[in-house]
């Protein structure tokens, strides 16, 4: 039996969704976040040394990192290649796009979103009154000069790419779209002008309508990223 160690309001929703798309049975072990720090509980460190989620266990294998888990599930359980391109030829366009977006989600899309979250918390953190204007000035400067331009750059890139094909890897839905869901859902809660990216908004509407996505939410809880993403 596959076991998923699932932290509420986290990236592990993608793993539940992938399992539901594949129609696989799995056991779900749920963990609550600390209400003050929004971090995972220490109990997750008994599963994986970093104490992060998602973690998947399957016949003695303990695997972390969303992209690695989705890749593993596709290779082991998706013999019909419903959710991933055939591994050969490795340089096939769909395979290359699939691989790119599977890793882009965390490698490039998430860092500016995480920075926006962190600096937003700095702005609202308790501090002496005399320090608040200094902290606010630093936050505003970093957001204006680096974080916001980076967010616009990445969102614009993703918007253009979805103009080339309905899904990130090509004409059909794949695990790359599952992986890309989290940064776009995070952006929808943190970027004020998402209305300027209609294809990204349409993507979010389309994935939310998938029955497997809805089943994953029924089991793991509805995803709401306003509190945090770690």
Rosetta constraint file for C-alpha pairs under 8 A:
AtomPair CA 1 CA 25 HARMONIC 7.12 0.50
AtomPair CA 1 CA 26 HARMONIC 5.94 0.50
AtomPair CA 1 CA 27 HARMONIC 6.94 0.50
AtomPair CA 1 CA 58 HARMONIC 6.59 0.50
AtomPair CA 1 CA 59 HARMONIC 7.35 0.50
AtomPair CA 2 CA 25 HARMONIC 7.06 0.50
AtomPair CA 2 CA 26 HARMONIC 4.73 0.50
AtomPair CA 2 CA 27 HARMONIC 6.12 0.50
AtomPair CA 2 CA 56 HARMONIC 7.12 0.50
AtomPair CA 2 CA 57 HARMONIC 5.82 0.50
AtomPair CA 2 CA 58 HARMONIC 4.82 0.50
AtomPair CA 2 CA 59 HARMONIC 7.50 0.50
AtomPair CA 3 CA 26 HARMONIC 5.55 0.50
AtomPair CA 3 CA 27 HARMONIC 4.60 0.50
AtomPair CA 3 CA 28 HARMONIC 5.90 0.50
AtomPair CA 3 CA 29 HARMONIC 7.27 0.50
AtomPair CA 3 CA 56 HARMONIC 5.76 0.50
AtomPair CA 3 CA 57 HARMONIC 5.07 0.50
AtomPair CA 3 CA 58 HARMONIC 6.57 0.50
AtomPair CA 4 CA 15 HARMONIC 7.86 0.50
AtomPair CA 4 CA 16 HARMONIC 7.72 0.50
AtomPair CA 4 CA 26 HARMONIC 7.12 0.50
AtomPair CA 4 CA 27 HARMONIC 6.28 0.50
AtomPair CA 4 CA 28 HARMONIC 5.15 0.50
AtomPair CA 4 CA 29 HARMONIC 6.14 0.50
AtomPair CA 4 CA 54 HARMONIC 7.00 0.50
AtomPair CA 4 CA 55 HARMONIC 5.92 0.50
AtomPair CA 4 CA 56 HARMONIC 4.69 0.50
AtomPair CA 4 CA 57 HARMONIC 6.49 0.50
AtomPair CA 5 CA 12 HARMONIC 7.93 0.50
AtomPair CA 5 CA 28 HARMONIC 6.31 0.50
AtomPair CA 5 CA 29 HARMONIC 4.87 0.50
AtomPair CA 5 CA 30 HARMONIC 6.11 0.50
AtomPair CA 5 CA 31 HARMONIC 7.51 0.50
AtomPair CA 5 CA 44 HARMONIC 7.91 0.50
AtomPair CA 5 CA 53 HARMONIC 6.56 0.50
AtomPair CA 5 CA 54 HARMONIC 5.89 0.50
AtomPair CA 5 CA 55 HARMONIC 5.21 0.50
AtomPair CA 5 CA 56 HARMONIC 6.37 0.50
AtomPair CA 6 CA 10 HARMONIC 7.88 0.50
AtomPair CA 6 CA 12 HARMONIC 5.65 0.50
AtomPair CA 6 CA 13 HARMONIC 7.47 0.50
AtomPair CA 6 CA 28 HARMONIC 6.80 0.50
AtomPair CA 6 CA 29 HARMONIC 5.89 0.50
AtomPair CA 6 CA 30 HARMONIC 4.83 0.50
AtomPair CA 6 CA 31 HARMONIC 6.11 0.50
AtomPair CA 6 CA 53 HARMONIC 6.09 0.50
AtomPair CA 6 CA 54 HARMONIC 5.71 0.50
AtomPair CA 6 CA 55 HARMONIC 7.30 0.50
AtomPair CA 6 CA 220 HARMONIC 7.32 0.50
AtomPair CA 7 CA 12 HARMONIC 6.60 0.50
AtomPair CA 7 CA 30 HARMONIC 5.85 0.50
AtomPair CA 7 CA 31 HARMONIC 4.77 0.50
AtomPair CA 7 CA 32 HARMONIC 6.20 0.50
AtomPair CA 7 CA 33 HARMONIC 7.13 0.50
AtomPair CA 7 CA 40 HARMONIC 6.95 0.50
AtomPair CA 7 CA 53 HARMONIC 5.79 0.50
AtomPair CA 7 CA 54 HARMONIC 6.98 0.50
AtomPair CA 8 CA 30 HARMONIC 7.06 0.50
AtomPair CA 8 CA 31 HARMONIC 6.29 0.50
AtomPair CA 8 CA 32 HARMONIC 5.83 0.50
AtomPair CA 8 CA 33 HARMONIC 6.74 0.50
AtomPair CA 8 CA 220 HARMONIC 7.05 0.50
AtomPair CA 8 CA 221 HARMONIC 6.98 0.50
AtomPair CA 8 CA 223 HARMONIC 7.98 0.50
AtomPair CA 9 CA 13 HARMONIC 7.56 0.50
AtomPair CA 9 CA 221 HARMONIC 7.68 0.50
AtomPair CA 9 CA 222 HARMONIC 7.66 0.50
AtomPair CA 9 CA 223 HARMONIC 5.39 0.50
AtomPair CA 9 CA 224 HARMONIC 6.21 0.50
AtomPair CA 9 CA 225 HARMONIC 6.39 0.50
AtomPair CA 9 CA 228 HARMONIC 7.76 0.50
AtomPair CA 9 CA 229 HARMONIC 6.93 0.50
AtomPair CA 10 CA 53 HARMONIC 7.30 0.50
AtomPair CA 10 CA 54 HARMONIC 7.92 0.50
AtomPair CA 10 CA 223 HARMONIC 7.61 0.50
AtomPair CA 10 CA 225 HARMONIC 7.92 0.50
AtomPair CA 10 CA 229 HARMONIC 5.71 0.50
AtomPair CA 10 CA 230 HARMONIC 6.63 0.50
AtomPair CA 11 CA 15 HARMONIC 7.81 0.50
AtomPair CA 11 CA 53 HARMONIC 7.10 0.50
AtomPair CA 11 CA 54 HARMONIC 6.58 0.50
AtomPair CA 11 CA 66 HARMONIC 7.01 0.50
AtomPair CA 11 CA 182 HARMONIC 6.56 0.50
AtomPair CA 11 CA 229 HARMONIC 7.46 0.50
AtomPair CA 12 CA 16 HARMONIC 6.74 0.50
AtomPair CA 12 CA 53 HARMONIC 6.00 0.50
AtomPair CA 12 CA 54 HARMONIC 4.41 0.50
AtomPair CA 12 CA 55 HARMONIC 7.78 0.50
AtomPair CA 12 CA 66 HARMONIC 6.98 0.50
AtomPair CA 13 CA 17 HARMONIC 6.22 0.50
AtomPair CA 13 CA 216 HARMONIC 6.90 0.50
AtomPair CA 13 CA 217 HARMONIC 7.52 0.50
AtomPair CA 13 CA 220 HARMONIC 6.82 0.50
AtomPair CA 13 CA 223 HARMONIC 7.56 0.50
AtomPair CA 14 CA 18 HARMONIC 6.17 0.50
AtomPair CA 14 CA 66 HARMONIC 7.29 0.50
AtomPair CA 14 CA 178 HARMONIC 5.97 0.50
AtomPair CA 14 CA 179 HARMONIC 6.52 0.50
AtomPair CA 14 CA 181 HARMONIC 7.81 0.50
AtomPair CA 14 CA 182 HARMONIC 7.62 0.50
AtomPair CA 15 CA 19 HARMONIC 6.24 0.50
AtomPair CA 15 CA 54 HARMONIC 7.36 0.50
AtomPair CA 15 CA 66 HARMONIC 6.85 0.50
AtomPair CA 15 CA 69 HARMONIC 7.21 0.50
AtomPair CA 15 CA 70 HARMONIC 6.69 0.50
AtomPair CA 16 CA 20 HARMONIC 6.18 0.50
AtomPair CA 16 CA 216 HARMONIC 5.31 0.50
AtomPair CA 16 CA 220 HARMONIC 7.46 0.50
AtomPair CA 17 CA 21 HARMONIC 6.15 0.50
AtomPair CA 17 CA 178 HARMONIC 7.46 0.50
AtomPair CA 17 CA 212 HARMONIC 5.97 0.50
AtomPair CA 17 CA 213 HARMONIC 5.25 0.50
AtomPair CA 17 CA 215 HARMONIC 7.55 0.50
AtomPair CA 17 CA 216 HARMONIC 5.03 0.50
AtomPair CA 18 CA 22 HARMONIC 6.31 0.50
AtomPair CA 18 CA 70 HARMONIC 6.96 0.50
AtomPair CA 18 CA 73 HARMONIC 7.99 0.50
AtomPair CA 18 CA 175 HARMONIC 7.09 0.50
AtomPair CA 18 CA 178 HARMONIC 7.10 0.50
AtomPair CA 18 CA 212 HARMONIC 7.91 0.50
AtomPair CA 19 CA 23 HARMONIC 6.08 0.50
AtomPair CA 19 CA 24 HARMONIC 5.40 0.50
AtomPair CA 19 CA 25 HARMONIC 7.56 0.50
AtomPair CA 19 CA 26 HARMONIC 7.73 0.50
AtomPair CA 19 CA 73 HARMONIC 7.92 0.50
AtomPair CA 20 CA 24 HARMONIC 6.28 0.50
AtomPair CA 20 CA 212 HARMONIC 5.04 0.50
AtomPair CA 20 CA 213 HARMONIC 7.39 0.50
AtomPair CA 20 CA 215 HARMONIC 6.90 0.50
AtomPair CA 20 CA 216 HARMONIC 6.52 0.50
AtomPair CA 21 CA 212 HARMONIC 5.19 0.50
AtomPair CA 21 CA 213 HARMONIC 7.77 0.50
AtomPair CA 22 CA 77 HARMONIC 7.63 0.50
AtomPair CA 22 CA 78 HARMONIC 6.99 0.50
AtomPair CA 30 CA 220 HARMONIC 7.58 0.50
AtomPair CA 31 CA 40 HARMONIC 7.45 0.50
AtomPair CA 31 CA 41 HARMONIC 7.10 0.50
AtomPair CA 31 CA 44 HARMONIC 7.90 0.50
AtomPair CA 32 CA 40 HARMONIC 6.96 0.50
AtomPair CA 32 CA 41 HARMONIC 6.89 0.50
AtomPair CA 33 CA 37 HARMONIC 7.94 0.50
AtomPair CA 33 CA 38 HARMONIC 5.27 0.50
AtomPair CA 33 CA 39 HARMONIC 5.43 0.50
AtomPair CA 33 CA 40 HARMONIC 4.93 0.50
AtomPair CA 33 CA 41 HARMONIC 6.10 0.50
AtomPair CA 34 CA 38 HARMONIC 4.85 0.50
AtomPair CA 34 CA 39 HARMONIC 5.46 0.50
AtomPair CA 34 CA 40 HARMONIC 6.40 0.50
AtomPair CA 34 CA 41 HARMONIC 6.41 0.50
AtomPair CA 38 CA 227 HARMONIC 7.32 0.50
AtomPair CA 38 CA 228 HARMONIC 6.74 0.50
AtomPair CA 38 CA 230 HARMONIC 7.57 0.50
AtomPair CA 39 CA 230 HARMONIC 6.45 0.50
AtomPair CA 40 CA 44 HARMONIC 7.14 0.50
AtomPair CA 40 CA 51 HARMONIC 6.98 0.50
AtomPair CA 40 CA 52 HARMONIC 6.67 0.50
AtomPair CA 40 CA 53 HARMONIC 7.91 0.50
AtomPair CA 40 CA 230 HARMONIC 7.67 0.50
AtomPair CA 41 CA 51 HARMONIC 7.64 0.50
AtomPair CA 42 CA 46 HARMONIC 7.71 0.50
AtomPair CA 42 CA 51 HARMONIC 6.57 0.50
AtomPair CA 43 CA 47 HARMONIC 7.54 0.50
AtomPair CA 43 CA 51 HARMONIC 7.42 0.50
AtomPair CA 44 CA 48 HARMONIC 6.40 0.50
AtomPair CA 44 CA 49 HARMONIC 7.99 0.50
AtomPair CA 44 CA 51 HARMONIC 4.54 0.50
AtomPair CA 44 CA 52 HARMONIC 6.47 0.50
AtomPair CA 44 CA 53 HARMONIC 7.61 0.50
AtomPair CA 45 CA 49 HARMONIC 4.90 0.50
AtomPair CA 45 CA 50 HARMONIC 6.00 0.50
AtomPair CA 45 CA 51 HARMONIC 3.92 0.50
AtomPair CA 45 CA 52 HARMONIC 7.42 0.50
AtomPair CA 46 CA 51 HARMONIC 7.42 0.50
AtomPair CA 47 CA 51 HARMONIC 7.19 0.50
AtomPair CA 47 CA 55 HARMONIC 7.59 0.50
AtomPair CA 48 CA 52 HARMONIC 7.13 0.50
AtomPair CA 48 CA 55 HARMONIC 7.32 0.50
AtomPair CA 48 CA 62 HARMONIC 7.85 0.50
AtomPair CA 48 CA 64 HARMONIC 7.76 0.50
AtomPair CA 53 CA 64 HARMONIC 7.22 0.50
AtomPair CA 53 CA 65 HARMONIC 7.73 0.50
AtomPair CA 54 CA 64 HARMONIC 6.02 0.50
AtomPair CA 54 CA 65 HARMONIC 6.52 0.50
AtomPair CA 54 CA 66 HARMONIC 6.56 0.50
AtomPair CA 55 CA 62 HARMONIC 6.88 0.50
AtomPair CA 55 CA 63 HARMONIC 5.64 0.50
AtomPair CA 55 CA 64 HARMONIC 4.60 0.50
AtomPair CA 55 CA 65 HARMONIC 7.20 0.50
AtomPair CA 56 CA 61 HARMONIC 7.83 0.50
AtomPair CA 56 CA 62 HARMONIC 5.81 0.50
AtomPair CA 56 CA 63 HARMONIC 5.18 0.50
AtomPair CA 56 CA 64 HARMONIC 6.44 0.50
AtomPair CA 56 CA 69 HARMONIC 7.07 0.50
AtomPair CA 57 CA 61 HARMONIC 5.40 0.50
AtomPair CA 57 CA 62 HARMONIC 4.64 0.50
AtomPair CA 57 CA 63 HARMONIC 6.41 0.50
AtomPair CA 58 CA 62 HARMONIC 6.80 0.50
AtomPair CA 63 CA 68 HARMONIC 7.51 0.50
AtomPair CA 63 CA 69 HARMONIC 6.47 0.50
AtomPair CA 64 CA 68 HARMONIC 6.97 0.50
AtomPair CA 64 CA 69 HARMONIC 6.59 0.50
AtomPair CA 65 CA 69 HARMONIC 6.22 0.50
AtomPair CA 66 CA 70 HARMONIC 6.15 0.50
AtomPair CA 66 CA 179 HARMONIC 7.33 0.50
AtomPair CA 67 CA 71 HARMONIC 6.00 0.50
AtomPair CA 67 CA 102 HARMONIC 6.04 0.50
AtomPair CA 67 CA 103 HARMONIC 6.66 0.50
AtomPair CA 67 CA 179 HARMONIC 6.73 0.50
AtomPair CA 68 CA 72 HARMONIC 6.08 0.50
AtomPair CA 69 CA 73 HARMONIC 6.16 0.50
AtomPair CA 70 CA 74 HARMONIC 6.13 0.50
AtomPair CA 70 CA 175 HARMONIC 6.70 0.50
AtomPair CA 70 CA 179 HARMONIC 7.95 0.50
AtomPair CA 71 CA 75 HARMONIC 6.22 0.50
AtomPair CA 71 CA 175 HARMONIC 7.96 0.50
AtomPair CA 72 CA 76 HARMONIC 6.00 0.50
AtomPair CA 73 CA 77 HARMONIC 5.47 0.50
AtomPair CA 73 CA 78 HARMONIC 6.89 0.50
AtomPair CA 74 CA 78 HARMONIC 4.79 0.50
AtomPair CA 74 CA 79 HARMONIC 7.69 0.50
AtomPair CA 74 CA 81 HARMONIC 7.24 0.50
AtomPair CA 74 CA 83 HARMONIC 6.84 0.50
AtomPair CA 74 CA 84 HARMONIC 6.51 0.50
AtomPair CA 74 CA 175 HARMONIC 7.88 0.50
AtomPair CA 75 CA 79 HARMONIC 7.21 0.50
AtomPair CA 78 CA 82 HARMONIC 6.48 0.50
AtomPair CA 78 CA 83 HARMONIC 7.17 0.50
AtomPair CA 78 CA 84 HARMONIC 7.96 0.50
AtomPair CA 81 CA 85 HARMONIC 6.15 0.50
AtomPair CA 81 CA 86 HARMONIC 6.54 0.50
AtomPair CA 82 CA 174 HARMONIC 7.30 0.50
AtomPair CA 83 CA 173 HARMONIC 6.67 0.50
AtomPair CA 83 CA 174 HARMONIC 4.13 0.50
AtomPair CA 83 CA 175 HARMONIC 5.29 0.50
AtomPair CA 84 CA 95 HARMONIC 7.88 0.50
AtomPair CA 84 CA 98 HARMONIC 7.38 0.50
AtomPair CA 84 CA 174 HARMONIC 5.46 0.50
AtomPair CA 84 CA 175 HARMONIC 6.18 0.50
AtomPair CA 84 CA 176 HARMONIC 7.90 0.50
AtomPair CA 85 CA 94 HARMONIC 6.52 0.50
AtomPair CA 85 CA 95 HARMONIC 5.52 0.50
AtomPair CA 85 CA 98 HARMONIC 7.46 0.50
AtomPair CA 86 CA 95 HARMONIC 7.21 0.50
AtomPair CA 87 CA 95 HARMONIC 7.08 0.50
AtomPair CA 88 CA 92 HARMONIC 7.46 0.50
AtomPair CA 89 CA 95 HARMONIC 7.97 0.50
AtomPair CA 90 CA 95 HARMONIC 6.34 0.50
AtomPair CA 90 CA 96 HARMONIC 7.21 0.50
AtomPair CA 91 CA 95 HARMONIC 6.57 0.50
AtomPair CA 91 CA 96 HARMONIC 5.99 0.50
AtomPair CA 92 CA 96 HARMONIC 6.15 0.50
AtomPair CA 93 CA 97 HARMONIC 6.16 0.50
AtomPair CA 94 CA 98 HARMONIC 5.97 0.50
AtomPair CA 94 CA 169 HARMONIC 5.68 0.50
AtomPair CA 94 CA 170 HARMONIC 6.15 0.50
AtomPair CA 95 CA 99 HARMONIC 6.12 0.50
AtomPair CA 95 CA 169 HARMONIC 7.55 0.50
AtomPair CA 96 CA 100 HARMONIC 6.10 0.50
AtomPair CA 97 CA 101 HARMONIC 6.22 0.50
AtomPair CA 97 CA 168 HARMONIC 7.27 0.50
AtomPair CA 97 CA 169 HARMONIC 4.92 0.50
AtomPair CA 97 CA 170 HARMONIC 7.53 0.50
AtomPair CA 98 CA 102 HARMONIC 6.06 0.50
AtomPair CA 98 CA 168 HARMONIC 7.27 0.50
AtomPair CA 98 CA 169 HARMONIC 4.68 0.50
AtomPair CA 98 CA 174 HARMONIC 7.80 0.50
AtomPair CA 98 CA 175 HARMONIC 7.96 0.50
AtomPair CA 98 CA 176 HARMONIC 5.67 0.50
AtomPair CA 99 CA 103 HARMONIC 6.53 0.50
AtomPair CA 99 CA 176 HARMONIC 7.57 0.50
AtomPair CA 100 CA 104 HARMONIC 5.87 0.50
AtomPair CA 101 CA 105 HARMONIC 6.12 0.50
AtomPair CA 101 CA 168 HARMONIC 6.88 0.50
AtomPair CA 101 CA 169 HARMONIC 7.25 0.50
AtomPair CA 101 CA 176 HARMONIC 5.68 0.50
AtomPair CA 101 CA 177 HARMONIC 7.91 0.50
AtomPair CA 101 CA 179 HARMONIC 7.73 0.50
AtomPair CA 101 CA 180 HARMONIC 6.97 0.50
AtomPair CA 102 CA 175 HARMONIC 7.51 0.50
AtomPair CA 102 CA 176 HARMONIC 4.81 0.50
AtomPair CA 102 CA 177 HARMONIC 7.96 0.50
AtomPair CA 102 CA 179 HARMONIC 5.91 0.50
AtomPair CA 102 CA 180 HARMONIC 7.11 0.50
AtomPair CA 103 CA 107 HARMONIC 5.91 0.50
AtomPair CA 104 CA 108 HARMONIC 5.17 0.50
AtomPair CA 104 CA 109 HARMONIC 6.26 0.50
AtomPair CA 105 CA 109 HARMONIC 5.08 0.50
AtomPair CA 105 CA 110 HARMONIC 6.31 0.50
AtomPair CA 105 CA 179 HARMONIC 6.44 0.50
AtomPair CA 105 CA 180 HARMONIC 5.30 0.50
AtomPair CA 105 CA 182 HARMONIC 7.88 0.50
AtomPair CA 105 CA 183 HARMONIC 6.45 0.50
AtomPair CA 106 CA 110 HARMONIC 5.10 0.50
AtomPair CA 106 CA 111 HARMONIC 7.32 0.50
AtomPair CA 106 CA 183 HARMONIC 7.79 0.50
AtomPair CA 107 CA 111 HARMONIC 7.24 0.50
AtomPair CA 108 CA 112 HARMONIC 7.95 0.50
AtomPair CA 109 CA 113 HARMONIC 7.17 0.50
AtomPair CA 109 CA 154 HARMONIC 6.59 0.50
AtomPair CA 109 CA 183 HARMONIC 6.29 0.50
AtomPair CA 110 CA 114 HARMONIC 6.02 0.50
AtomPair CA 110 CA 183 HARMONIC 5.75 0.50
AtomPair CA 111 CA 115 HARMONIC 6.19 0.50
AtomPair CA 112 CA 116 HARMONIC 6.17 0.50
AtomPair CA 112 CA 147 HARMONIC 5.72 0.50
AtomPair CA 112 CA 150 HARMONIC 6.49 0.50
AtomPair CA 112 CA 151 HARMONIC 6.18 0.50
AtomPair CA 113 CA 117 HARMONIC 6.36 0.50
AtomPair CA 113 CA 147 HARMONIC 8.00 0.50
AtomPair CA 113 CA 151 HARMONIC 7.17 0.50
AtomPair CA 113 CA 183 HARMONIC 7.52 0.50
AtomPair CA 113 CA 186 HARMONIC 7.17 0.50
AtomPair CA 113 CA 187 HARMONIC 6.77 0.50
AtomPair CA 113 CA 190 HARMONIC 7.70 0.50
AtomPair CA 114 CA 118 HARMONIC 6.20 0.50
AtomPair CA 114 CA 229 HARMONIC 7.74 0.50
AtomPair CA 115 CA 119 HARMONIC 6.03 0.50
AtomPair CA 115 CA 147 HARMONIC 6.92 0.50
AtomPair CA 116 CA 120 HARMONIC 5.93 0.50
AtomPair CA 116 CA 143 HARMONIC 7.28 0.50
AtomPair CA 116 CA 147 HARMONIC 6.60 0.50
AtomPair CA 116 CA 190 HARMONIC 7.56 0.50
AtomPair CA 117 CA 121 HARMONIC 6.33 0.50
AtomPair CA 117 CA 190 HARMONIC 7.82 0.50
AtomPair CA 117 CA 228 HARMONIC 7.15 0.50
AtomPair CA 118 CA 122 HARMONIC 6.34 0.50
AtomPair CA 119 CA 123 HARMONIC 6.26 0.50
AtomPair CA 119 CA 139 HARMONIC 5.92 0.50
AtomPair CA 119 CA 143 HARMONIC 7.81 0.50
AtomPair CA 120 CA 124 HARMONIC 6.66 0.50
AtomPair CA 120 CA 139 HARMONIC 7.76 0.50
AtomPair CA 121 CA 125 HARMONIC 5.80 0.50
AtomPair CA 122 CA 135 HARMONIC 7.39 0.50
AtomPair CA 122 CA 139 HARMONIC 7.46 0.50
AtomPair CA 123 CA 132 HARMONIC 7.92 0.50
AtomPair CA 123 CA 135 HARMONIC 6.70 0.50
AtomPair CA 123 CA 136 HARMONIC 5.73 0.50
AtomPair CA 123 CA 139 HARMONIC 6.69 0.50
AtomPair CA 127 CA 131 HARMONIC 6.53 0.50
AtomPair CA 127 CA 132 HARMONIC 6.51 0.50
AtomPair CA 128 CA 132 HARMONIC 6.64 0.50
AtomPair CA 129 CA 133 HARMONIC 7.85 0.50
AtomPair CA 130 CA 134 HARMONIC 7.79 0.50
AtomPair CA 131 CA 135 HARMONIC 6.21 0.50
AtomPair CA 132 CA 136 HARMONIC 5.96 0.50
AtomPair CA 133 CA 137 HARMONIC 6.01 0.50
AtomPair CA 134 CA 138 HARMONIC 6.31 0.50
AtomPair CA 135 CA 139 HARMONIC 6.15 0.50
AtomPair CA 136 CA 140 HARMONIC 6.02 0.50
AtomPair CA 137 CA 141 HARMONIC 6.12 0.50
AtomPair CA 138 CA 142 HARMONIC 6.21 0.50
AtomPair CA 139 CA 143 HARMONIC 6.03 0.50
AtomPair CA 140 CA 144 HARMONIC 5.97 0.50
AtomPair CA 141 CA 145 HARMONIC 5.86 0.50
AtomPair CA 142 CA 146 HARMONIC 5.58 0.50
AtomPair CA 142 CA 147 HARMONIC 6.42 0.50
AtomPair CA 143 CA 147 HARMONIC 4.66 0.50
AtomPair CA 143 CA 148 HARMONIC 5.43 0.50
AtomPair CA 144 CA 148 HARMONIC 5.69 0.50
AtomPair CA 144 CA 149 HARMONIC 7.14 0.50
AtomPair CA 145 CA 149 HARMONIC 6.85 0.50
AtomPair CA 146 CA 150 HARMONIC 6.11 0.50
AtomPair CA 147 CA 151 HARMONIC 6.21 0.50
AtomPair CA 148 CA 152 HARMONIC 6.24 0.50
AtomPair CA 149 CA 153 HARMONIC 6.09 0.50
AtomPair CA 150 CA 154 HARMONIC 6.23 0.50
AtomPair CA 151 CA 155 HARMONIC 6.01 0.50
AtomPair CA 152 CA 156 HARMONIC 5.87 0.50
AtomPair CA 153 CA 157 HARMONIC 6.23 0.50
AtomPair CA 154 CA 158 HARMONIC 6.23 0.50
AtomPair CA 155 CA 159 HARMONIC 6.03 0.50
AtomPair CA 155 CA 197 HARMONIC 7.41 0.50
AtomPair CA 156 CA 160 HARMONIC 6.21 0.50
AtomPair CA 156 CA 197 HARMONIC 7.40 0.50
AtomPair CA 157 CA 161 HARMONIC 6.25 0.50
AtomPair CA 158 CA 162 HARMONIC 6.29 0.50
AtomPair CA 158 CA 200 HARMONIC 7.45 0.50
AtomPair CA 159 CA 163 HARMONIC 6.58 0.50
AtomPair CA 159 CA 197 HARMONIC 6.10 0.50
AtomPair CA 159 CA 198 HARMONIC 7.70 0.50
AtomPair CA 159 CA 199 HARMONIC 5.80 0.50
AtomPair CA 159 CA 200 HARMONIC 5.93 0.50
AtomPair CA 160 CA 164 HARMONIC 6.98 0.50
AtomPair CA 161 CA 165 HARMONIC 7.01 0.50
AtomPair CA 161 CA 168 HARMONIC 7.16 0.50
AtomPair CA 162 CA 166 HARMONIC 5.75 0.50
AtomPair CA 162 CA 167 HARMONIC 6.37 0.50
AtomPair CA 162 CA 168 HARMONIC 6.38 0.50
AtomPair CA 162 CA 199 HARMONIC 6.42 0.50
AtomPair CA 162 CA 200 HARMONIC 7.58 0.50
AtomPair CA 163 CA 199 HARMONIC 7.29 0.50
AtomPair CA 165 CA 169 HARMONIC 7.86 0.50
AtomPair CA 165 CA 170 HARMONIC 5.33 0.50
AtomPair CA 165 CA 171 HARMONIC 5.73 0.50
AtomPair CA 166 CA 170 HARMONIC 6.68 0.50
AtomPair CA 166 CA 171 HARMONIC 5.79 0.50
AtomPair CA 166 CA 172 HARMONIC 7.38 0.50
AtomPair CA 167 CA 171 HARMONIC 5.90 0.50
AtomPair CA 167 CA 172 HARMONIC 6.07 0.50
AtomPair CA 167 CA 173 HARMONIC 5.73 0.50
AtomPair CA 167 CA 174 HARMONIC 7.75 0.50
AtomPair CA 167 CA 177 HARMONIC 6.75 0.50
AtomPair CA 168 CA 173 HARMONIC 7.80 0.50
AtomPair CA 168 CA 176 HARMONIC 6.64 0.50
AtomPair CA 168 CA 177 HARMONIC 6.06 0.50
AtomPair CA 169 CA 173 HARMONIC 7.57 0.50
AtomPair CA 169 CA 174 HARMONIC 6.98 0.50
AtomPair CA 169 CA 176 HARMONIC 6.59 0.50
AtomPair CA 169 CA 177 HARMONIC 7.65 0.50
AtomPair CA 173 CA 177 HARMONIC 6.50 0.50
AtomPair CA 174 CA 178 HARMONIC 6.95 0.50
AtomPair CA 175 CA 179 HARMONIC 6.21 0.50
AtomPair CA 176 CA 180 HARMONIC 6.09 0.50
AtomPair CA 177 CA 181 HARMONIC 6.09 0.50
AtomPair CA 178 CA 182 HARMONIC 7.82 0.50
AtomPair CA 180 CA 184 HARMONIC 6.67 0.50
AtomPair CA 181 CA 185 HARMONIC 6.04 0.50
AtomPair CA 181 CA 204 HARMONIC 7.29 0.50
AtomPair CA 181 CA 207 HARMONIC 7.98 0.50
AtomPair CA 182 CA 186 HARMONIC 6.07 0.50
AtomPair CA 183 CA 187 HARMONIC 6.04 0.50
AtomPair CA 184 CA 188 HARMONIC 6.15 0.50
AtomPair CA 184 CA 200 HARMONIC 7.37 0.50
AtomPair CA 184 CA 204 HARMONIC 7.48 0.50
AtomPair CA 185 CA 189 HARMONIC 6.78 0.50
AtomPair CA 185 CA 204 HARMONIC 7.23 0.50
AtomPair CA 185 CA 225 HARMONIC 7.39 0.50
AtomPair CA 186 CA 190 HARMONIC 6.45 0.50
AtomPair CA 186 CA 225 HARMONIC 5.98 0.50
AtomPair CA 186 CA 229 HARMONIC 7.80 0.50
AtomPair CA 187 CA 191 HARMONIC 5.38 0.50
AtomPair CA 187 CA 194 HARMONIC 7.72 0.50
AtomPair CA 188 CA 192 HARMONIC 7.86 0.50
AtomPair CA 188 CA 194 HARMONIC 6.32 0.50
AtomPair CA 189 CA 225 HARMONIC 6.71 0.50
AtomPair CA 189 CA 226 HARMONIC 6.17 0.50
AtomPair CA 190 CA 226 HARMONIC 7.94 0.50
AtomPair CA 193 CA 197 HARMONIC 7.89 0.50
AtomPair CA 194 CA 198 HARMONIC 7.63 0.50
AtomPair CA 194 CA 201 HARMONIC 7.38 0.50
AtomPair CA 195 CA 201 HARMONIC 7.49 0.50
AtomPair CA 197 CA 201 HARMONIC 6.46 0.50
AtomPair CA 198 CA 202 HARMONIC 6.05 0.50
AtomPair CA 199 CA 203 HARMONIC 6.11 0.50
AtomPair CA 200 CA 204 HARMONIC 6.38 0.50
AtomPair CA 201 CA 205 HARMONIC 6.39 0.50
AtomPair CA 202 CA 206 HARMONIC 6.14 0.50
AtomPair CA 203 CA 207 HARMONIC 6.27 0.50
AtomPair CA 204 CA 208 HARMONIC 6.25 0.50
AtomPair CA 205 CA 209 HARMONIC 6.52 0.50
AtomPair CA 206 CA 210 HARMONIC 6.89 0.50
AtomPair CA 207 CA 213 HARMONIC 6.88 0.50
AtomPair CA 208 CA 213 HARMONIC 6.12 0.50
AtomPair CA 208 CA 214 HARMONIC 6.78 0.50
AtomPair CA 209 CA 213 HARMONIC 7.24 0.50
AtomPair CA 209 CA 214 HARMONIC 7.20 0.50
AtomPair CA 210 CA 214 HARMONIC 6.47 0.50
AtomPair CA 211 CA 215 HARMONIC 6.18 0.50
AtomPair CA 212 CA 216 HARMONIC 6.20 0.50
AtomPair CA 213 CA 217 HARMONIC 6.43 0.50
AtomPair CA 214 CA 218 HARMONIC 6.25 0.50
AtomPair CA 215 CA 219 HARMONIC 6.37 0.50
AtomPair CA 216 CA 220 HARMONIC 5.89 0.50
AtomPair CA 216 CA 221 HARMONIC 7.60 0.50
AtomPair CA 217 CA 221 HARMONIC 4.70 0.50
AtomPair CA 217 CA 222 HARMONIC 4.83 0.50
AtomPair CA 217 CA 223 HARMONIC 7.09 0.50
AtomPair CA 218 CA 222 HARMONIC 7.07 0.50
AtomPair CA 225 CA 229 HARMONIC 6.30 0.50
